[in-house]
């Protein structure tokens, strides 16, 4: 027993030393938790670099693997994606923590439906607890539901998808529909080196057709939640002109910022990604 306590004391002293030296990130309890949701075809590992950087400046960070991405994706719809994100939100809110949700591409769509049950926890609401709220939503090159989509106006995804999507009937969707003209090095990773692009292209996995084709059930960016749309100036998947079709909708209430990035800024522009998230989170933090 004495030996156990001696070892425990040694570990405590070592951790304290490493923290003082900056080797172990110190969590700032005043900062909101950052929840990161990846794009279609991508796993949470795309956020590893920026997750580490955000942790180093005091954020509690969670990156979620979506059930709709993977070789078994054809068996699920969008519901499990929404539930996984809601579980992460609920856990932090119950702990009295504020939350910022960050979604890339399809991940932005998941965020929209995930916050439906938490409207009363929006930081824009004047009632409710001071803490345990959703500080806001950040959409990096987000594929978003249009406001009129709730009326059932959305067409089948096969009619509006990029030409490089490949559909395996109504089971799975792939990114390799036109590798000659539109490989991932052009559509997703065009600002990465050839070597880096090849590494990340090899990690892409199919997405669920049912998840991508689902009709949205909720619009959060019409004033219910603070919403930032991040336009990527060199994005060939969601071009700046395409992004404007979301931003310029009647009733849409976005803050906007443009960064010099492709479709995957967490990989190609990690500094800019972290700067955008930190600035957005800090504004609400400062006004509490």
KOLKE-863068 format. One record per residue (C-alpha): x, y, z; residue in three letters. Coordinates in steps of 0.02 Angstrom, whole numbers, padded with zeros to 5 digits, always signed. Layout:
<atoms>
XYZALA;...
</atoms>
This chain:
<atoms>
+00000+00000+00000UNK;+00142+00118+00046UNK;+00225+00079-00120UNK;+00061+00118-00212UNK;+00045+00289-00129UNK;+00226+00329-00169UNK;+00196+00288-00353UNK;+00036+00391-00354UNK;+00127+00539-00277UNK;+00265+00523-00407UNK;+00137+00525-00549UNK;+00050+00678-00476UNK;+00213+00772-00458UNK;+00264+00726-00636UNK;+00098+00783-00709UNK;+00109+00947-00614UNK;+00285+00974-00680UNK;+00235+00936-00859UNK;+00084+01050-00848UNK;+00191+01192-00780UNK;+00311+01165-00924UNK;+00170+01169-01051UNK;+00191+00986-01100UNK;+00015+00942-01042UNK;-00127+01056-01103UNK;-00223+01143-00964UNK;-00411+01138-00988UNK;-00491+01310-00973UNK;-00661+01278-00893UNK;-00725+01447-00952UNK;-00705+01397-01134UNK;-00845+01301-01221UNK;-00825+01122-01276UNK;-00792+01108-01463UNK;-00883+00964-01550UNK;-00814+00924-01723UNK;-00918+00832-01854UNK;-00832+00771-02014UNK;-00889+00770-02194UNK;-00960+00628-02295UNK;-00826+00498-02339UNK;-00719+00556-02192UNK;-00684+00491-02018UNK;-00649+00598-01865UNK;-00462+00574-01891UNK;-00464+00721-02014UNK;-00478+00831-01860UNK;-00329+00759-01766UNK;-00213+00905-01804UNK;-00335+01045-01760UNK;-00404+00947-01613UNK;-00230+00946-01537UNK;-00206+01130-01570UNK;-00372+01178-01493UNK;-00334+01069-01342UNK;-00167+01158-01322UNK;-00256+01325-01301UNK;-00374+01259-01168UNK;-00524+01187-01259UNK;-00612+01024-01220UNK;-00629+00949-01395UNK;-00731+00802-01458UNK;-00723+00734-01636UNK;-00862+00615-01686UNK;-00856+00468-01806UNK;-01021+00466-01900UNK;-01105+00295-01916UNK;-01155+00339-02095UNK;-00974+00333-02152UNK;-00889+00166-02178UNK;-00902+00007-02279UNK;-01059-00044-02184UNK;-01139+00126-02209UNK;-01274+00060-02324UNK;-01365-00011-02174UNK;-01400+00156-02088UNK;-01487+00321-02123UNK;-01454+00493-02049UNK;-01535+00454-01882UNK;-01382+00374-01799UNK;-01274+00522-01851UNK;-01395+00641-01768UNK;-01407+00534-01611UNK;-01217+00523-01590UNK;-01201+00712-01600UNK;-01350+00739-01484UNK;-01271+00621-01357UNK;-01111+00724-01356UNK;-01209+00887-01341UNK;-01319+00823-01201UNK;-01174+00756-01100UNK;-01085+00924-01099UNK;-01242+01027-01067UNK;-01287+00919-00917UNK;-01113+00955-00849UNK;-01151+01141-00862UNK;-01031+01166-01008UNK;-01065+01276-01157UNK;-01043+01199-01329UNK;-00989+01255-01502UNK;-01030+01135-01644UNK;-00918+01132-01798UNK;-00968+01040-01955UNK;-00879+01018-02121UNK;-00979+00983-02280UNK;-01112+00850-02240UNK;-01066+00869-02057UNK;-01151+01040-02063UNK;-01314+00957-02113UNK;-01302+00838-01965UNK;-01278+00985-01847UNK;-01438+01066-01910UNK;-01546+00918-01863UNK;-01448+00879-01705UNK;-01485+01045-01620UNK;-01673+01033-01650UNK;-01706+00965-01475UNK;-01593+01095-01393UNK;-01670+01257-01456UNK;-01705+01313-01276UNK;-01518+01298-01243UNK;-01469+01419-01380UNK;-01358+01559-01315UNK;-01474+01680-01405UNK;-01615+01636-01285UNK;-01628+01754-01138UNK;-01706+01625-01021UNK;-01636+01467-00945UNK;-01470+01433-00859UNK;-01320+01546-00886UNK;-01212+01394-00926UNK;-01247+01232-01015UNK;-01294+01318-01177UNK;-01253+01302-01362UNK;-01141+01451-01398UNK;-01158+01431-01585UNK;-01135+01333-01745UNK;-00991+01344-01870UNK;-01013+01277-02046UNK;-00850+01251-02143UNK;-00899+01233-02327UNK;-01063+01165-02266UNK;-01186+01071-02374UNK;-01341+01140-02288UNK;-01528+01111-02302UNK;-01614+01259-02384UNK;-01753+01341-02284UNK;-01885+01284-02409UNK;-01826+01105-02391UNK;-01936+01081-02239UNK;-02086+01093-02354UNK;-02026+00939-02449UNK;-01954+01038-02595UNK;-01786+00950-02595UNK;-01751+00839-02747UNK;-01667+00669-02744UNK;-01481+00686-02711UNK;-01442+00597-02875UNK;-01516+00747-02967UNK;-01411+00878-02878UNK;-01249+00790-02827UNK;-01078+00833-02898UNK;-01035+00732-03055UNK;-00896+00642-02962UNK;-01017+00557-02841UNK;-01043+00372-02882UNK;-01201+00287-02821UNK;-01212+00105-02776UNK;-01400+00098-02808UNK;-01482+00167-02650UNK;-01356+00088-02532UNK;-01192+00182-02530UNK;-01112+00336-02609UNK;-00930+00348-02664UNK;-00814+00492-02711UNK;-00734+00407-02862UNK;-00862+00436-03000UNK;-00739+00527-03113UNK;-00561+00495-03059UNK;-00493+00553-03227UNK;-00561+00730-03215UNK;-00611+00746-03033UNK;-00500+00645-02916UNK;-00497+00688-02730UNK;-00338+00788-02760UNK;-00448+00910-02858UNK;-00618+00898-02773UNK;-00567+00887-02590UNK;-00380+00907-02560UNK;-00325+01029-02695UNK;-00215+01130-02578UNK;-00122+00981-02507UNK;+00039+00914-02580UNK;+00022+00764-02695UNK;+00090+00651-02560UNK;-00029+00718-02426UNK;-00176+00709-02546UNK;-00139+00527-02584UNK;-00129+00486-02399UNK;-00298+00562-02360UNK;-00381+00497-02519UNK;-00333+00321-02465UNK;-00429+00349-02303UNK;-00593+00398-02385UNK;-00738+00279-02354UNK;-00912+00264-02430UNK;-01060+00356-02357UNK;-01239+00301-02333UNK;-01356+00348-02475UNK;-01503+00359-02354UNK;-01406+00479-02242UNK;-01354+00595-02382UNK;-01526+00589-02464UNK;-01627+00621-02306UNK;-01738+00775-02295UNK;-01692+00897-02158UNK;-01811+00921-02012UNK;-01746+01082-01939UNK;-01666+01248-01988UNK;-01560+01325-01850UNK;-01479+01467-01948UNK;-01634+01578-01962UNK;-01600+01666-01798UNK;-01626+01523-01677UNK;-01439+01492-01654UNK;-01287+01599-01684UNK;-01222+01531-01850UNK;-01058+01562-01941UNK;-01034+01506-02122UNK;-00852+01489-02173UNK;-00825+01511-02360UNK;-00671+01427-02433UNK;-00604+01531-02577UNK;-00522+01384-02667UNK;-00656+01253-02634UNK;-00711+01158-02790UNK;-00844+01056-02699UNK;-00938+01199-02617UNK;-00880+01347-02720UNK;-00897+01523-02649UNK;-01040+01553-02773UNK;-01129+01396-02712UNK;-01102+01446-02531UNK;-01189+01612-02567UNK;-01348+01519-02614UNK;-01362+01470-02431UNK;-01306+01636-02360UNK;-01420+01744-02470UNK;-01581+01649-02435UNK;-01724+01756-02370UNK;-01732+01725-02183UNK;-01553+01661-02165UNK;-01452+01747-02029UNK;-01269+01704-02047UNK;-01108+01780-01990UNK;-00983+01747-02129UNK;-00796+01737-02152UNK;-00691+01688-02303UNK;-00528+01592-02286UNK;-00398+01540-02415UNK;-00439+01355-02412UNK;-00501+01204-02506UNK;-00645+01092-02450UNK;-00546+01020-02304UNK;-00472+01168-02208UNK;-00433+01064-02054UNK;-00301+00978-02162UNK;-00245+01113-02283UNK;-00261+01267-02172UNK;-00256+01210-01989UNK;-00198+01381-01928UNK;-00345+01469-02009UNK;-00465+01335-01947UNK;-00410+01353-01766UNK;-00412+01543-01779UNK;-00591+01545-01842UNK;-00653+01425-01708UNK;-00560+01513-01567UNK;-00620+01685-01619UNK;-00801+01628-01635UNK;-00798+01538-01467UNK;-00710+01682-01379UNK;-00837+01813-01432UNK;-00978+01726-01342UNK;-00864+01683-01197UNK;-00820+01867-01174UNK;-01002+01923-01174UNK;-01061+01803-01038UNK;
</atoms>
